[in-house]
Amino acid sequence: MKSVTNSYFPEVLSALITVGFFGNLGWMMHDHTAIDNQPLLIMLGSLGAAFGAVVNFWLGSTNKGSDRIKELLAQAAPIRR
């Protein structure tokens, strides 16, 4: 996407999500009364999921090996009985 559109949006969004996730986590670890705040916990969970998507976007999926296996199985000759 970056090479086609020359957009800085993925970097900016990734940085905001990363700073938000670790900032929220650090704040909750520092201020122990924040642990009882339900909306803050929901936001931490959402940011945690988004951070996982950011890591997957920049570092790639860990399913490349299984994708290669699926490709090889699709090319294989069927088993005849």
C-alpha positions in Angstrom: 0.0 0.0 0.0 2.8 2.4 0.9 4.6 2.0 -2.4 1.4 2.5 -4.4 -0.3 5.4 -2.5 2.8 7.0 -0.8 0.6 7.6 2.2 1.9 8.1 5.8 -1.4 7.0 7.3 -0.3 3.4 8.2 2.7 4.8 10.1 0.7 7.4 11.9 -2.1 5.1 12.8 0.4 2.4 14.0 2.2 4.9 16.1 -1.0 6.2 17.7 -2.2 2.7 18.5 1.2 1.7 20.0 1.5 4.9 22.1 -2.1 4.6 23.2 -1.7 0.9 24.2 1.5 1.3 26.2 0.4 4.7 27.6 -2.8 3.2 28.9 -1.0 0.1 30.2 1.6 2.2 32.0 -1.0 4.5 33.5 -3.0 1.5 34.8 0.2 0.0 36.3 1.1 3.3 37.9 -2.4 4.3 39.2 -3.8 1.2 40.9 -7.2 2.8 41.3 -7.6 2.8 37.5 -7.8 -1.0 37.5 -11.4 -0.8 38.8 -12.4 1.5 35.9 -14.4 -0.7 33.5 -14.3 1.6 30.5 -10.6 1.9 30.8 -10.2 -1.9 30.9 -12.4 -2.1 27.7 -10.2 0.5 26.0 -7.1 -1.5 27.0 -8.5 -4.7 25.5 -9.4 -2.9 22.3 -6.0 -1.3 22.0 -4.4 -4.6 22.8 -6.2 -6.2 19.8 -5.4 -3.3 17.6 -1.7 -3.5 18.7 -1.7 -7.2 17.6 -3.1 -6.1 14.2 -0.3 -3.4 14.0 2.4 -6.0 14.7 0.8 -8.4 12.1 0.7 -5.6 9.5 4.4 -4.6 9.9 5.9 -8.0 10.6 3.6 -10.2 8.5 1.5 -13.2 9.4 2.9 -16.2 11.1 0.8 -18.4 8.9 3.2 -18.2 5.9 4.2 -21.8 6.5 0.7 -23.1 6.5 -0.1 -21.0 3.4 2.8 -22.7 1.6 1.5 -26.1 2.7 -1.9 -25.3 1.3 -0.4 -24.2 -2.0 1.6 -27.4 -2.2 -1.5 -29.5 -1.4 -3.5 -27.7 -4.1 -0.8 -28.5 -6.7 -0.5 -32.2 -5.6 -2.1 -34.9 -7.6 -5.3 -36.4 -6.1 -5.0 -39.8 -4.4 -6.8 -42.6 -6.3 -7.9 -45.8 -4.6 
